[in-house]
Amino acid sequence: MNASTKPDPVKAYDWRLRGRAWVLGHDIPHQGGVVPGWIVTGRHMDPAEIIPHLFEETDPGFHTRCRPGDIIVAGRSFGMGPKMNGYLAMQALGLGLVCESMPFLGYRGAIGAGLRVLTDCQGATEECETGDELEVDFDSGMFINHTRGTRREYPPLADSLKQIVALGGNTGWLQQWWAQQGAGSGGGSGGALGAGNRD
């Protein structure tokens, strides 16, 4: 199958999540809030290693209680810091993220990890409580709280970023790009591309 006949990954991707809300506060840093500092400084990038420590300083035991489809709803300035370790764990767990705001470097890290994320969602933490049943469409920005019977519309994920998320983040996007260059058999260079994008 050539590139022109392959299905559009954005259209094929499941942008809608339905699960429980996990509501966090404002100003939660990536290092020391999303994941412990040693995860970042030790350059741990394997989701299997990170997952047991996800939010352990914010919500101890979180990884044992969350389920695929659950949605983290955070306040302002979520995930301050440039690293993506915690977002890799969230993506691997099948979680989504809705936040009132996050800094550019944090947003870049979340997109690079392939995490379904909405930002600039004003008042999101007031729209739900932990345990509420939520449904979020990251393609359209639809935010439904089934527990309360309420609906909001937030800014959707930008079209220019959807392919990165649909392909699983930077690694998947680079793998597709490399294959499109007709150089997919060059294991050495392809490996270097795949290894370097999570730093």
C-alpha positions as CSV (number, residue, x, y, z in Angstrom):
1,M,0.0,0.0,0.0
2,N,1.5,3.3,-1.0
3,A,1.4,6.5,0.9
4,S,-1.6,7.9,-1.1
5,T,-3.8,4.9,-0.2
6,K,-3.0,4.6,3.5
7,P,-5.8,5.7,5.8
8,D,-5.5,9.1,7.3
9,P,-4.2,8.5,10.9
10,V,-6.0,11.6,12.2
11,K,-9.4,10.4,10.9
12,A,-8.7,6.8,12.1
13,Y,-7.7,7.9,15.6
14,D,-10.1,7.7,18.6
15,W,-10.2,11.2,19.9
16,R,-12.9,10.6,22.4
17,L,-12.3,9.4,25.9
18,R,-14.9,8.5,28.6
19,G,-13.9,7.9,32.1
20,R,-13.6,9.3,35.6
21,A,-12.3,12.7,36.4
22,W,-9.1,13.2,38.5
23,V,-9.2,16.9,39.5
24,L,-5.9,18.5,40.5
25,G,-5.1,22.1,41.5
26,H,-3.1,25.0,40.2
27,D,0.7,25.4,39.7
28,I,1.6,21.7,39.7
29,P,5.1,21.3,38.3
30,H,6.3,18.5,36.2
31,Q,9.3,17.7,38.3
32,G,8.1,17.1,41.9
33,G,4.4,17.2,41.0
34,V,3.7,15.0,38.0
35,V,6.7,12.8,38.6
36,P,9.5,12.8,41.2
37,G,12.6,14.8,40.5
38,W,14.8,11.7,40.2
39,I,12.7,10.4,37.3
40,V,13.6,13.6,35.4
41,T,17.3,13.9,36.5
42,G,17.8,10.2,35.9
43,R,16.4,10.5,32.4
44,H,14.0,7.7,32.8
45,M,11.9,7.5,29.7
46,D,10.4,4.0,29.8
47,P,6.7,4.3,30.7
48,A,6.8,1.0,32.6
49,E,9.4,2.5,35.0
50,I,7.6,5.9,35.3
51,I,4.0,4.7,35.8
52,P,4.4,3.5,39.4
53,H,5.6,7.0,40.3
54,L,3.1,9.1,38.4
55,F,1.6,11.7,40.7
56,E,3.1,10.0,43.7
57,E,3.9,13.3,45.4
58,T,0.5,14.8,44.4
59,D,-1.9,11.8,44.7
60,P,0.0,8.8,46.2
61,G,-1.2,5.5,44.6
62,F,-2.7,7.2,41.6
63,H,-1.4,4.6,39.2
64,T,-3.3,1.8,41.0
65,R,-6.6,3.5,40.9
66,C,-6.7,5.1,37.4
67,R,-8.1,3.3,34.4
68,P,-7.8,3.8,30.6
69,G,-10.1,6.5,29.5
70,D,-9.8,8.5,32.7
71,I,-9.2,12.2,32.4
72,I,-6.9,14.4,34.5
73,V,-8.4,17.9,34.9
74,A,-5.9,20.4,36.1
75,G,-5.9,24.1,36.9
76,R,-3.5,26.9,35.8
77,S,0.1,26.4,34.9
78,F,0.0,22.6,34.9
79,G,3.2,20.7,34.3
80,M,5.7,23.5,34.5
81,G,9.0,22.4,33.1
82,P,10.3,21.2,29.7
83,K,10.4,17.4,30.2
84,M,8.0,14.8,28.9
85,N,8.5,11.8,31.3
86,G,5.2,12.1,33.0
87,Y,3.3,12.5,29.8
88,L,4.8,9.3,28.4
89,A,3.3,7.5,31.4
90,M,-0.1,9.2,31.0
91,Q,-0.2,8.2,27.4
92,A,0.8,4.6,28.1
93,L,-2.0,4.4,30.7
94,G,-4.6,5.6,28.1
95,L,-5.4,8.9,30.0
96,G,-6.3,12.3,28.7
97,L,-5.4,15.7,30.1
98,V,-7.6,18.8,30.3
99,C,-6.1,21.9,31.9
100,E,-6.9,25.5,32.4
101,S,-3.4,26.4,31.2
102,M,0.1,25.0,30.8
103,P,3.4,26.5,29.7
104,F,4.6,26.1,26.1
105,L,7.4,23.7,27.0
106,G,5.0,21.4,29.0
107,Y,2.5,21.5,26.2
108,R,5.2,20.6,23.7
109,G,6.2,17.7,25.9
110,A,2.6,16.4,26.1
111,I,2.2,16.6,22.4
112,G,5.6,14.9,21.8
113,A,4.5,12.1,24.0
114,G,1.3,11.6,22.0
115,L,-1.0,12.5,24.9
116,R,-4.5,13.7,24.2
117,V,-4.6,17.1,25.7
118,L,-6.7,20.3,25.8
119,T,-5.4,23.5,27.3
120,D,-6.8,27.0,27.8
121,C,-9.9,25.4,29.2
122,Q,-11.1,28.2,31.5
123,G,-12.8,27.1,34.6
124,A,-12.3,23.4,33.9
125,T,-11.6,22.5,37.5
126,E,-15.0,24.0,38.5
127,E,-16.8,21.8,36.0
128,C,-16.2,18.5,37.8
129,E,-15.1,16.8,40.9
130,T,-12.8,13.7,41.2
131,G,-14.9,10.7,40.4
132,D,-17.3,12.4,38.0
133,E,-18.0,10.5,34.8
134,L,-16.6,12.6,31.9
135,E,-16.6,12.4,28.2
136,V,-14.1,14.5,26.2
137,D,-13.6,14.8,22.5
138,F,-10.1,16.2,21.9
139,D,-10.9,16.7,18.2
140,S,-13.8,19.0,18.7
141,G,-13.2,20.3,22.3
142,M,-16.5,18.9,23.6
143,F,-16.4,18.4,27.4
144,I,-19.4,16.5,28.9
145,N,-19.9,15.8,32.6
146,H,-22.4,12.9,32.7
147,T,-22.6,13.0,36.4
148,R,-23.8,16.6,36.5
149,G,-25.5,16.5,33.1
150,T,-23.5,19.5,31.8
151,R,-21.6,20.2,28.6
152,R,-18.9,22.7,27.7
153,E,-17.0,23.6,24.6
154,Y,-13.3,24.2,24.9
155,P,-10.6,25.0,22.3
156,P,-9.8,21.7,20.4
157,L,-6.4,20.4,19.8
158,A,-4.9,22.3,16.9
159,D,-5.2,20.6,13.5
160,S,-1.5,21.1,12.9
161,L,-0.7,18.9,16.0
162,K,-3.3,16.2,15.5
163,Q,-1.1,14.0,13.3
164,I,1.7,13.9,15.9
165,V,-0.7,12.7,18.6
166,A,-2.5,10.3,16.3
167,L,0.8,8.6,15.4
168,G,1.8,8.2,19.1
169,G,4.0,11.3,19.5
170,N,7.4,12.3,18.1
171,T,8.7,8.8,17.6
172,G,5.7,7.6,15.5
173,W,5.7,10.8,13.5
174,L,9.4,10.6,12.7
175,Q,9.1,6.9,11.8
176,Q,6.4,7.7,9.3
177,W,8.4,10.7,7.9
178,W,11.5,8.5,7.6
179,A,9.5,5.8,5.8
180,Q,8.1,8.4,3.4
181,Q,11.7,9.4,2.5
182,G,12.2,5.8,1.1
183,A,14.9,5.2,3.7
184,G,13.0,3.0,6.2
185,S,15.5,0.2,5.7
186,G,18.3,2.3,7.1
187,G,18.2,0.9,10.6
188,G,21.1,3.0,11.9
189,S,19.7,6.4,11.0
190,G,16.1,5.5,11.8
191,G,17.1,4.3,15.2
192,A,19.0,7.5,15.9
193,L,15.9,9.5,15.0
194,G,13.7,7.4,17.2
195,A,16.0,7.5,20.1
196,G,16.8,11.2,20.1
197,N,13.3,12.7,20.1
198,R,12.5,12.1,23.8
199,D,15.4,13.8,25.3
